[in-house]
Amino acid sequence: MSQVATSAHLSLAKLRAYNHQFRYNFLPTGAPSMVYIPYENLAYFKQHYKPKSYIVRVLSHKVKPRETLYSIAKKFHSSVALLRYTNNLKGFYLSRRQRLIIPVLGHKTRRFKVAQNEVK
């Protein structure tokens, strides 16, 4: 969602305020997602949105003893920053049996359906 927010020249908090249907800081995988962007930001979004990578699938992982964010990120071909961001982690510490959401990245382009507000 941060790529979409940056491309639309919005803060992530404001984009989430427009899109209550998304619970986490990432968009659902599989089917195309409907993202609401204010009309005044729509032209900016269409000009500046260039996806680098997107989440192919989302996994749930239970932390085992001696696992670190780095080892989990390496195992699932993700990044530590993305794991921290997705799971709203403030630090680098993990607990045993802690559940993490693991976003697995891909490099294909992803298309979004952008809802356009009707101007009357």
Long-range contacts (C-beta under 8 A, 24 or more apart in sequence): 1-25, 1-26, 1-27, 2-85, 3-49, 3-51, 3-52, 4-35, 4-37, 4-45, 4-49, 4-112, 6-48, 7-44, 7-45, 7-48, 7-49, 7-50, 8-37, 8-38, 8-41, 8-42, 8-44, 8-45, 8-49, 9-41, 9-44, 9-45, 9-48, 10-37, 10-38, 10-41, 24-86, 24-101, 25-85, 25-86, 25-88, 26-55, 26-58, 26-86, 26-103, 27-55, 27-112, 28-58, 29-55, 29-56, 29-57, 29-58, 32-111, 32-112, 32-113, 33-112, 33-113, 34-113, 34-115, 35-112, 35-113, 35-114, 35-115, 36-114, 36-115, 37-114, 37-115, 38-117, 39-116, 39-117, 39-119, 42-114, 42-116, 45-114, 46-114, 49-112, 51-109, 51-110, 52-107, 53-105, 53-106, 53-107, 54-105, 54-106, 54-108, 54-109, 54-110, 55-103, 55-104, 55-105, 55-106, 56-104, 56-105, 56-106, 57-104, 58-101, 58-102, 58-103, 58-104, 59-101, 59-102, 59-104, 60-99, 60-100, 60-101, 60-102, 61-99, 61-100, 61-101, 61-102, 62-97, 62-98, 62-99, 62-100, 63-94, 63-95, 63-96, 63-97, 63-98, 63-99, 63-100, 64-96, 65-96, 67-94, 68-92, 68-94, 69-94, 72-100, 72-102, 76-102, 76-104, 77-104, 77-105, 78-102, 78-103, 78-104, 78-105, 79-105
